[in-house]
Amino acid sequence: MDVSFLVVDDHPLFRDALTLAIKASYPDAIIKEASSIEAAKETIGRGERFDVVLLDLSMPGVSGFAGFLELRSLEPKQPIVIVSALEDSRIIHEAVTLGAAGFIPKSARKPELAEAIETVMQGNLTLPKSYQPPPRDAGGTSQIGARLSSLTPQQLRVLNMLRQGLLNKQIAHELGVGETTVKAHVSEILRKLDVASRTQAVIEVSRIDFDKLASST
C-alpha cells in the first residue's frame, strides 16, 4: 500500500533533508511539499489525505502554534508531527497537548529522523530522547491548548486578527464578510476559550505562544 507525506517547511534544504529521511524507510512513498501554511491548507483543503504531515513551527505569516492549529482544524484526525529548531521542553509539551503526533528536533541526524518517522507511522508518539516533561503546569496552559483546538479555521483567523489589534470592521473587510458575522465569531471564540472579553482571549492565547516561551528562558 502506498504511503504519503506532506512536508511543510519554508526552507528548501530542510524539505530535501526530510524527503531523504522518509525515503530511507519508505522508498516508494508519495511526498508532497508546501513552503507556506496557506499552500499546506490548500493541499489539505482539496481533500488529500496523508499518513503524516511534517510541519515546521516557524513559518512565515503565522505566530506561535497558529499554523499548526489551522492545519489540524481542517482535518482533526490528520497526524501532524512538529519539526522544529525550537527544542524547549515547554514548547514540546504544548505541541503534544495541542494534539501533535510528535516532535522532531531539526538537530536530529538522518537516522534519527527516519526512526522518528517510523515511530509515528506505527501509531506511536515520537519525542526527542532528551525530552523531560516540564514541572506540572500551575497556569493551566494545557487547558487553554485544548480550548484552542476546538476553534474552527475561520475562528482561528479571527482570533489571530484580534491578536493584531484589528477592530470588527477591519476583520470583516479582511475576511470579506459582514460585521455581524465577525461578532458571532468573536462571541463563539470567547465562549470556547471561557473568557469574558477580547483582551482576555488575547492574553490567554499569548500564554502558549512559543515565541514568548523561547524568549523567557
Contacts in CASP RR format, 6 or more apart in sequence:
PFRMAT RR
TARGET T0000
AUTHOR 0000-0000-0000
METHOD contacts of the structure
MODEL  1
MDVSFLVVDDHPLFRDALTLAIKASYPDAIIKEASSIEAAKETIGRGERF
DVVLLDLSMPGVSGFAGFLELRSLEPKQPIVIVSALEDSRIIHEAVTLGA
AGFIPKSARKPELAEAIETVMQGNLTLPKSYQPPPRDAGGTSQIGARLSS
LTPQQLRVLNMLRQGLLNKQIAHELGVGETTVKAHVSEILRKLDVASRTQ
AVIEVSRIDFDKLASST
2 28 0 8 1.000
2 29 0 8 1.000
2 30 0 8 1.000
3 26 0 8 1.000
3 28 0 8 1.000
3 29 0 8 1.000
3 30 0 8 1.000
3 51 0 8 1.000
3 121 0 8 1.000
4 29 0 8 1.000
4 30 0 8 1.000
4 31 0 8 1.000
4 32 0 8 1.000
4 48 0 8 1.000
4 49 0 8 1.000
4 50 0 8 1.000
4 51 0 8 1.000
5 22 0 8 1.000
5 26 0 8 1.000
5 29 0 8 1.000
5 30 0 8 1.000
5 31 0 8 1.000
5 32 0 8 1.000
5 50 0 8 1.000
5 51 0 8 1.000
5 52 0 8 1.000
5 53 0 8 1.000
5 54 0 8 1.000
6 31 0 8 1.000
6 32 0 8 1.000
6 33 0 8 1.000
6 34 0 8 1.000
6 40 0 8 1.000
6 43 0 8 1.000
6 44 0 8 1.000
6 48 0 8 1.000
6 50 0 8 1.000
6 52 0 8 1.000
6 53 0 8 1.000
6 54 0 8 1.000
7 15 0 8 1.000
7 18 0 8 1.000
7 19 0 8 1.000
7 22 0 8 1.000
7 31 0 8 1.000
7 32 0 8 1.000
7 33 0 8 1.000
7 34 0 8 1.000
7 54 0 8 1.000
8 33 0 8 1.000
8 34 0 8 1.000
8 35 0 8 1.000
8 36 0 8 1.000
8 37 0 8 1.000
8 39 0 8 1.000
8 40 0 8 1.000
8 53 0 8 1.000
8 54 0 8 1.000
8 55 0 8 1.000
8 56 0 8 1.000
8 59 0 8 1.000
8 71 0 8 1.000
9 15 0 8 1.000
9 18 0 8 1.000
9 33 0 8 1.000
9 35 0 8 1.000
9 54 0 8 1.000
9 55 0 8 1.000
9 56 0 8 1.000
9 59 0 8 1.000
9 83 0 8 1.000
10 35 0 8 1.000
10 36 0 8 1.000
10 56 0 8 1.000
10 59 0 8 1.000
10 60 0 8 1.000
11 56 0 8 1.000
12 35 0 8 1.000
14 56 0 8 1.000
14 83 0 8 1.000
14 106 0 8 1.000
15 33 0 8 1.000
15 35 0 8 1.000
17 110 0 8 1.000
17 113 0 8 1.000
18 54 0 8 1.000
18 83 0 8 1.000
18 113 0 8 1.000
19 31 0 8 1.000
19 33 0 8 1.000
20 110 0 8 1.000
21 110 0 8 1.000
21 113 0 8 1.000
21 114 0 8 1.000
21 117 0 8 1.000
22 29 0 8 1.000
22 31 0 8 1.000
22 114 0 8 1.000
22 117 0 8 1.000
23 29 0 8 1.000
23 31 0 8 1.000
24 110 0 8 1.000
24 111 0 8 1.000
24 114 0 8 1.000
25 114 0 8 1.000
25 117 0 8 1.000
25 118 0 8 1.000
25 121 0 8 1.000
26 121 0 8 1.000
32 43 0 8 1.000
32 48 0 8 1.000
32 50 0 8 1.000
34 40 0 8 1.000
34 43 0 8 1.000
36 59 0 8 1.000
36 60 0 8 1.000
36 61 0 8 1.000
37 59 0 8 1.000
37 61 0 8 1.000
37 62 0 8 1.000
37 67 0 8 1.000
37 70 0 8 1.000
37 71 0 8 1.000
40 53 0 8 1.000
40 55 0 8 1.000
40 71 0 8 1.000
41 70 0 8 1.000
41 71 0 8 1.000
41 74 0 8 1.000
41 153 0 8 1.000
44 50 0 8 1.000
44 53 0 8 1.000
44 71 0 8 1.000
44 74 0 8 1.000
44 75 0 8 1.000
44 78 0 8 1.000
45 74 0 8 1.000
47 75 0 8 1.000
49 75 0 8 1.000
49 78 0 8 1.000
50 78 0 8 1.000
51 79 0 8 1.000
51 121 0 8 1.000
52 79 0 8 1.000
52 80 0 8 1.000
52 81 0 8 1.000
52 101 0 8 1.000
52 117 0 8 1.000
52 120 0 8 1.000
52 121 0 8 1.000
53 71 0 8 1.000
53 78 0 8 1.000
53 79 0 8 1.000
53 80 0 8 1.000
53 81 0 8 1.000
54 80 0 8 1.000
54 81 0 8 1.000
54 83 0 8 1.000
54 104 0 8 1.000
54 117 0 8 1.000
55 67 0 8 1.000
55 68 0 8 1.000
55 71 0 8 1.000
55 80 0 8 1.000
55 81 0 8 1.000
55 82 0 8 1.000
55 83 0 8 1.000
56 82 0 8 1.000
56 83 0 8 1.000
56 84 0 8 1.000
56 106 0 8 1.000
57 64 0 8 1.000
57 65 0 8 1.000
57 68 0 8 1.000
57 82 0 8 1.000
57 84 0 8 1.000
57 86 0 8 1.000
57 91 0 8 1.000
57 95 0 8 1.000
57 210 0 8 1.000
58 84 0 8 1.000
58 85 0 8 1.000
58 86 0 8 1.000
59 67 0 8 1.000
62 70 0 8 1.000
62 160 0 8 1.000
63 160 0 8 1.000
63 163 0 8 1.000
63 209 0 8 1.000
63 211 0 8 1.000
64 208 0 8 1.000
64 209 0 8 1.000
64 210 0 8 1.000
64 211 0 8 1.000
65 94 0 8 1.000
65 95 0 8 1.000
65 98 0 8 1.000
65 148 0 8 1.000
65 208 0 8 1.000
65 209 0 8 1.000
65 210 0 8 1.000
66 156 0 8 1.000
66 160 0 8 1.000
68 80 0 8 1.000
68 82 0 8 1.000
68 95 0 8 1.000
68 98 0 8 1.000
68 100 0 8 1.000
69 98 0 8 1.000
69 148 0 8 1.000
69 149 0 8 1.000
69 151 0 8 1.000
69 156 0 8 1.000
70 153 0 8 1.000
70 156 0 8 1.000
70 157 0 8 1.000
71 78 0 8 1.000
71 80 0 8 1.000
72 78 0 8 1.000
72 80 0 8 1.000
72 98 0 8 1.000
72 99 0 8 1.000
72 149 0 8 1.000
73 149 0 8 1.000
73 151 0 8 1.000
73 152 0 8 1.000
73 153 0 8 1.000
73 156 0 8 1.000
74 153 0 8 1.000
79 101 0 8 1.000
79 120 0 8 1.000
79 123 0 8 1.000
80 99 0 8 1.000
80 100 0 8 1.000
80 101 0 8 1.000
81 100 0 8 1.000
81 101 0 8 1.000
81 102 0 8 1.000
81 103 0 8 1.000
81 104 0 8 1.000
81 116 0 8 1.000
81 117 0 8 1.000
81 120 0 8 1.000
81 126 0 8 1.000
82 92 0 8 1.000
82 95 0 8 1.000
82 100 0 8 1.000
82 102 0 8 1.000
82 103 0 8 1.000
82 104 0 8 1.000
83 103 0 8 1.000
83 104 0 8 1.000
83 105 0 8 1.000
83 106 0 8 1.000
84 91 0 8 1.000
84 103 0 8 1.000
84 104 0 8 1.000
84 105 0 8 1.000
84 106 0 8 1.000
85 105 0 8 1.000
85 106 0 8 1.000
85 107 0 8 1.000
86 210 0 8 1.000
86 214 0 8 1.000
87 105 0 8 1.000
87 107 0 8 1.000
87 128 0 8 1.000
87 130 0 8 1.000
88 210 0 8 1.000
88 213 0 8 1.000
88 214 0 8 1.000
88 217 0 8 1.000
89 131 0 8 1.000
89 132 0 8 1.000
89 133 0 8 1.000
89 134 0 8 1.000
90 134 0 8 1.000
90 213 0 8 1.000
91 210 0 8 1.000
91 213 0 8 1.000
91 214 0 8 1.000
92 103 0 8 1.000
92 127 0 8 1.000
92 128 0 8 1.000
92 131 0 8 1.000
93 133 0 8 1.000
93 134 0 8 1.000
93 137 0 8 1.000
94 141 0 8 1.000
94 142 0 8 1.000
94 145 0 8 1.000
94 208 0 8 1.000
94 210 0 8 1.000
94 213 0 8 1.000
95 102 0 8 1.000
95 103 0 8 1.000
96 102 0 8 1.000
96 103 0 8 1.000
96 125 0 8 1.000
96 127 0 8 1.000
97 141 0 8 1.000
97 142 0 8 1.000
97 145 0 8 1.000
97 146 0 8 1.000
98 145 0 8 1.000
98 146 0 8 1.000
98 148 0 8 1.000
98 149 0 8 1.000
98 208 0 8 1.000
99 149 0 8 1.000
101 120 0 8 1.000
101 123 0 8 1.000
101 125 0 8 1.000
101 126 0 8 1.000
102 116 0 8 1.000
102 120 0 8 1.000
102 125 0 8 1.000
102 126 0 8 1.000
102 127 0 8 1.000
103 126 0 8 1.000
103 127 0 8 1.000
103 128 0 8 1.000
103 131 0 8 1.000
104 112 0 8 1.000
104 113 0 8 1.000
104 116 0 8 1.000
104 117 0 8 1.000
104 126 0 8 1.000
104 128 0 8 1.000
105 128 0 8 1.000
108 116 0 8 1.000
108 128 0 8 1.000
116 126 0 8 1.000
117 126 0 8 1.000
119 125 0 8 1.000
119 126 0 8 1.000
120 126 0 8 1.000
139 207 0 8 1.000
141 207 0 8 1.000
141 208 0 8 1.000
144 193 0 8 1.000
144 204 0 8 1.000
144 205 0 8 1.000
144 207 0 8 1.000
144 208 0 8 1.000
145 208 0 8 1.000
147 192 0 8 1.000
147 193 0 8 1.000
147 194 0 8 1.000
148 156 0 8 1.000
148 193 0 8 1.000
148 205 0 8 1.000
148 208 0 8 1.000
150 192 0 8 1.000
151 159 0 8 1.000
151 189 0 8 1.000
151 192 0 8 1.000
154 175 0 8 1.000
154 185 0 8 1.000
155 185 0 8 1.000
155 188 0 8 1.000
155 189 0 8 1.000
155 192 0 8 1.000
157 175 0 8 1.000
158 171 0 8 1.000
158 175 0 8 1.000
158 182 0 8 1.000
158 185 0 8 1.000
158 186 0 8 1.000
158 189 0 8 1.000
159 189 0 8 1.000
159 201 0 8 1.000
159 205 0 8 1.000
161 170 0 8 1.000
161 171 0 8 1.000
161 174 0 8 1.000
162 171 0 8 1.000
162 186 0 8 1.000
162 189 0 8 1.000
162 198 0 8 1.000
162 201 0 8 1.000
162 202 0 8 1.000
163 202 0 8 1.000
163 205 0 8 1.000
163 206 0 8 1.000
165 202 0 8 1.000
166 174 0 8 1.000
168 179 0 8 1.000
168 182 0 8 1.000
168 183 0 8 1.000
168 186 0 8 1.000
169 179 0 8 1.000
171 182 0 8 1.000
172 178 0 8 1.000
172 179 0 8 1.000
172 181 0 8 1.000
172 182 0 8 1.000
175 181 0 8 1.000
175 182 0 8 1.000
186 198 0 8 1.000
189 201 0 8 1.000
190 196 0 8 1.000
190 197 0 8 1.000
190 198 0 8 1.000
190 200 0 8 1.000
190 201 0 8 1.000
193 200 0 8 1.000
193 201 0 8 1.000
193 204 0 8 1.000
193 205 0 8 1.000
195 201 0 8 1.000
195 204 0 8 1.000
206 212 0 8 1.000
END
